Amino acid sequence: MRSLAELAENYERWAAEDEAIVTTIMNNLDRLPEEVRDKQLRKASLIAEEAQSLRRHAARLRTSPIGQVRSTGLVR
């Protein structure tokens, strides 16, 4: 079973991967036709929102009373 700290680390990693995807999309927008550009921009926006949500969840896991107790080694 994973600890809450490990789960939070996964969320952070997934958020970073999402942010890299957003960066790639944004860097390539100028090369795309307008109709495709609009779709990609919407996709980038949704992925950025997902990254923010993952980071919020990671922060909650780190600050939860259960996560704090487990990370200090008081619970096995």
C-alpha positions as CSV (number, residue, x, y, z in Angstrom):
1,M,0.0,0.0,0.0
2,R,1.3,3.4,-0.9
3,S,1.8,6.1,1.7
4,L,0.1,9.5,1.3
5,A,3.5,11.1,0.7
6,E,4.1,8.7,-2.2
7,L,0.7,9.5,-3.6
8,A,1.4,13.2,-3.3
9,E,4.7,12.7,-5.1
10,N,2.9,11.0,-7.9
11,Y,0.4,13.8,-8.2
12,E,3.3,16.3,-8.4
13,R,5.0,14.2,-11.1
14,W,1.8,14.0,-13.1
15,A,1.2,17.7,-12.7
16,A,4.8,18.4,-14.0
17,E,4.1,16.1,-17.0
18,D,0.9,17.9,-17.7
19,E,2.7,21.3,-17.6
20,A,5.3,20.0,-20.0
21,I,2.5,19.0,-22.4
22,V,1.0,22.5,-22.1
23,T,4.3,24.1,-22.8
24,T,4.7,21.9,-25.9
25,I,1.3,22.8,-27.2
26,M,1.8,26.5,-26.6
27,N,5.2,26.5,-28.3
28,N,3.7,24.9,-31.5
29,L,0.5,27.0,-31.8
30,D,1.9,29.4,-34.4
31,R,2.6,26.5,-36.8
32,L,-1.0,25.3,-36.8
33,P,-4.0,26.3,-38.9
34,E,-6.4,28.6,-36.9
35,E,-9.2,25.9,-36.5
36,V,-6.6,23.5,-35.0
37,R,-5.0,26.2,-33.0
38,D,-8.3,26.9,-31.2
39,K,-8.8,23.3,-30.3
40,Q,-5.2,22.9,-29.1
41,L,-5.6,26.1,-27.0
42,R,-8.7,24.7,-25.3
43,K,-6.9,21.4,-24.7
44,A,-3.9,23.2,-23.2
45,S,-6.3,25.1,-20.9
46,L,-7.9,21.9,-19.7
47,I,-4.6,20.2,-19.1
48,A,-3.3,23.2,-17.2
49,E,-6.4,23.1,-15.0
50,E,-5.8,19.4,-14.4
51,A,-2.2,20.1,-13.4
52,Q,-3.4,22.8,-10.9
53,S,-5.9,20.3,-9.5
54,L,-3.2,17.6,-9.0
55,R,-1.0,20.1,-7.2
56,R,-3.9,21.1,-4.9
57,H,-4.6,17.4,-4.1
58,A,-0.9,16.8,-3.4
59,A,-0.8,19.7,-1.0
60,R,-3.9,18.4,0.8
61,L,-2.4,15.0,1.1
62,R,0.8,16.5,2.6
63,T,-1.1,18.6,5.1
64,S,-3.7,16.0,6.1
65,P,-3.5,14.9,9.7
66,I,-3.1,11.2,8.6
67,G,-0.4,12.1,6.1
68,Q,1.5,14.1,8.7
69,V,1.3,11.3,11.3
70,R,2.5,8.7,8.8
71,S,5.3,10.8,7.4
72,T,6.7,11.3,10.9
73,G,6.7,7.5,11.5
74,L,4.3,7.5,14.3
75,V,2.0,5.1,12.6
76,R,3.0,1.9,10.9
